[in-house]
């Protein structure tokens, strides 16, 4: 059958319309599919947000290091440590326990020798009457203590005396009472701690007329 030009144009127009319809349909399908996929995505996200949460717990283990500090004991006093050390005391009646009203005074000086094993002393008094004895005692100021050494054992000096009452040297064997069997170093330690005093007695005050703390 022979088609005219008009029929040919009509055929071409129908085909074009058909293609356009197919494209439009495909676009509609694609849009619908996109909507479906979008809905599914939102649902999945909502499900994930509203679902059970998984909690991960991290346990931290803390390790405490224990450090023990050891305080070293102070070194003991050696003979070399005290060699040449010097101590003095000023004696008066007000230092006695109880205090004594007297005009007498005294001074004493102690010097450790170069070996640290001996201690020389010089005891001087002023206007002290009828001196009977002079000793080292172990106690702090204001208290009375035991005898640890004798500086002047007698005999009694009659009348008022001024001058050097006694000189001598103390050794470990000179120590008595709480220091018996100890060393000159132990005596020095007590002197440094103000725990040694000199006490000088008289006929009128046998327990002590003048006294002074060694320092």
C-alpha positions as MATLAB code, in Angstrom:
seq = 'XXXXXXXXXXXXXXXXXXXXXXXXXXXXXXXXXXXXXXXXXXXXXXXXXXXXXXXXXXXXXXXXXXXXXXXXXXXXXXXXXXXXXXXXXXXXXXXXXXXXXXXXXXXXXXXXXXXXXXXXXXXXXXXXXXXXXXXXXXXXXXXXXXXXXXXXXXXXXXXXXXXXXXXXXXXXXXXXXXXXXXXXXXXXXXXXXXXXXXXXXXXXXXXXXXXXXXX';
ca = [
       0.000    0.000    0.000;
       1.436    3.327   -0.973;
       1.518    5.976    1.823;
       1.084    9.626    1.046;
       3.199   12.407    2.560;
       0.412   13.232    4.979;
       0.191    9.628    6.169;
       3.932    9.513    6.585;
       3.897   12.544    8.790;
       1.062   11.082   10.815;
       3.063    7.890   11.359;
       6.085    9.729   12.457;
       4.064   11.811   14.865;
       2.527    8.739   16.453;
       5.879    7.136   16.960;
       7.190   10.322   18.544;
       4.242   10.457   20.879;
       4.749    6.842   21.791;
       8.413    7.435   22.653;
       7.489   10.473   24.728;
       4.901    8.476   26.622;
       7.417    5.728   27.339;
       9.985    8.233   28.644;
       7.372    9.894   30.859;
       6.331    6.496   32.210;
       9.918    5.568   32.913;
      10.419    8.853   34.788;
       7.322    8.210   36.847;
       8.527    4.707   37.698;
      11.973    6.040   38.609;
      10.448    8.733   40.812;
       8.221    6.213   42.541;
      11.156    3.882   43.090;
      13.149    6.744   44.564;
      10.308    7.556   46.918;
      10.106    3.932   48.007;
      13.835    3.754   48.588;
      13.759    7.046   50.497;
      11.017    5.733   52.726;
      12.910    2.570   53.403;
      16.010    4.597   54.307;
      14.087    6.788   56.753;
      12.516    3.714   58.317;
      15.904    2.068   58.722;
      17.365    5.206   60.295;
      14.408    5.521   62.641;
      14.710    1.869   63.543;
      18.411    2.304   64.249;
      17.796    5.351   66.434;
      14.980    3.809   68.365;
      16.392    0.342   68.690;
      18.318   -1.150   71.535;
      21.571    0.664   72.151;
      24.705   -1.329   72.564;
      26.799   -0.004   75.375;
      30.489   -0.660   75.363;
      32.001   -0.470   78.802;
      35.696    0.169   79.091;
      37.195   -0.935   82.330;
      40.247    1.035   83.387;
      42.570   -0.715   85.747;
      44.573    1.670   87.897;
      47.826    0.378   89.277;
      49.040    2.090   92.437;
      52.757    1.971   93.067;
      53.553    1.794   96.749;
      56.678    3.695   97.738;
      58.258    3.039  101.099;
      60.482    5.778  102.493;
      63.105    4.633  104.923;
      64.509    7.254  107.258;
      68.069    6.430  108.130;
      68.988    6.499  111.794;
      71.315    9.332  112.736;
      74.943    8.248  112.796;
      76.362    7.526  116.226;
      78.881    9.976  117.691;
      82.442    8.862  117.072;
      85.645    9.978  118.817;
      86.701   11.850  115.679;
      83.392   13.779  115.658;
      83.919   15.249  119.138;
      87.698   15.791  119.129;
      88.467   19.326  120.291;
      84.880   20.109  121.333;
      84.562   22.685  124.132;
      81.749   23.244  126.642;
      81.260   25.740  129.465;
      78.934   26.438  132.371;
      78.217   29.531  134.488;
      77.403   28.666  138.117;
      75.295   30.622  140.586;
      72.867   30.093  143.444;
      69.788   31.077  141.433;
      70.269   28.013  139.223;
      69.912   25.616  142.176;
      66.652   23.726  142.757;
      65.407   25.348  144.900;
      67.372   28.563  144.413;
      70.035   29.444  147.011;
      70.724   32.985  148.238;
      74.506   33.247  147.946;
      77.122   35.614  146.548;
      79.249   32.709  145.349;
      79.791   32.195  141.623;
      81.668   29.718  139.459;
      82.755   28.798  135.956;
      83.817   25.527  134.407;
      85.323   24.677  131.028;
      85.434   21.240  129.398;
      87.654   20.386  126.417;
      87.678   17.054  124.582;
      91.177   15.914  123.570;
      92.288   15.116  120.021;
      91.483   11.412  120.424;
      87.887   12.091  121.503;
      88.307    9.726  124.462;
      89.226   12.161  127.246;
      87.789   15.435  128.540;
      89.882   17.967  130.471;
      88.129   20.375  132.843;
      88.926   23.495  134.876;
      86.564   24.536  137.679;
      86.885   27.985  139.246;
      84.789   29.520  142.022;
      84.479   32.927  143.667;
      83.600   33.645  147.319;
      82.412   30.123  148.037;
      82.744   29.154  151.690;
      83.606   25.694  152.984;
      83.413   23.892  149.637;
      82.814   20.174  150.057;
      82.206   18.610  146.611;
      81.653   19.324  142.903;
      79.912   16.911  140.563;
      78.397   16.472  137.115;
      74.733   15.480  137.182;
      72.326   14.322  134.488;
      69.222   16.544  134.185;
      67.866   19.529  132.317;
      67.645   22.982  133.877;
      65.083   23.158  136.671;
      65.343   19.459  137.530;
      67.701   17.363  139.635;
      69.488   14.281  138.367;
      71.881   11.465  139.083;
      75.633   11.891  139.501;
      77.578   10.953  136.351;
      81.075   12.167  137.354;
      82.910   13.843  140.237;
      85.042   16.927  139.580;
      86.069   17.745  143.144;
      85.753   14.983  145.769;
      87.311   16.990  148.647;
      88.795   17.468  151.104;
      86.727   20.428  152.198;
      88.247   23.846  151.642;
      87.755   25.778  154.839;
      86.644   29.355  154.811;
      85.827   31.524  151.789;
      87.582   30.323  148.679;
      88.261   32.078  145.381;
      90.311   30.475  142.652;
      90.730   27.230  140.773;
      88.883   24.607  142.762;
      89.692   21.618  140.565;
      91.341   20.537  137.339;
      91.493   17.071  135.880;
      90.629   14.723  133.056;
      87.500   12.642  132.645;
      87.722    9.252  130.914;
      85.184    6.538  130.257;
      86.213    4.915  133.542;
      85.380    8.182  135.363;
      81.704    7.943  134.437;
      79.152    6.575  136.861;
      75.399    6.301  137.428;
      73.447    6.277  134.134;
      76.706    6.739  132.195;
      78.553    3.850  133.825;
      80.059    1.722  131.041;
      79.499    4.506  128.507;
      81.990    6.677  126.633;
      83.059   10.311  126.637;
      81.082   10.546  123.396;
      77.926    9.669  125.332;
      78.708   12.402  127.861;
      79.236   14.886  125.023;
      75.856   13.949  123.538;
      74.143   14.763  126.843;
      76.038   18.047  127.079;
      74.905   19.009  123.575;
      71.343   18.223  124.598;
      71.673   20.470  127.696;
      71.159   17.467  129.965;
      74.302   17.849  132.100;
      74.866   20.380  134.892;
      77.662   21.136  137.359;
      76.722   21.270  141.037;
      79.051   22.538  143.787;
      78.142   21.862  147.391;
      79.239   23.444  150.648;
      78.867   22.859  154.354;
      75.905   25.250  154.452;
      74.302   23.768  151.303;
      75.288   20.124  150.993;
      72.892   19.501  148.075;
      74.432   22.361  146.132;
      75.158   26.056  146.611;
      75.924   26.998  143.007;
      74.908   25.301  139.822;
      75.196   25.784  136.043;
      73.980   23.983  132.911;
      76.750   22.785  130.607;
      76.420   24.033  127.036;
];
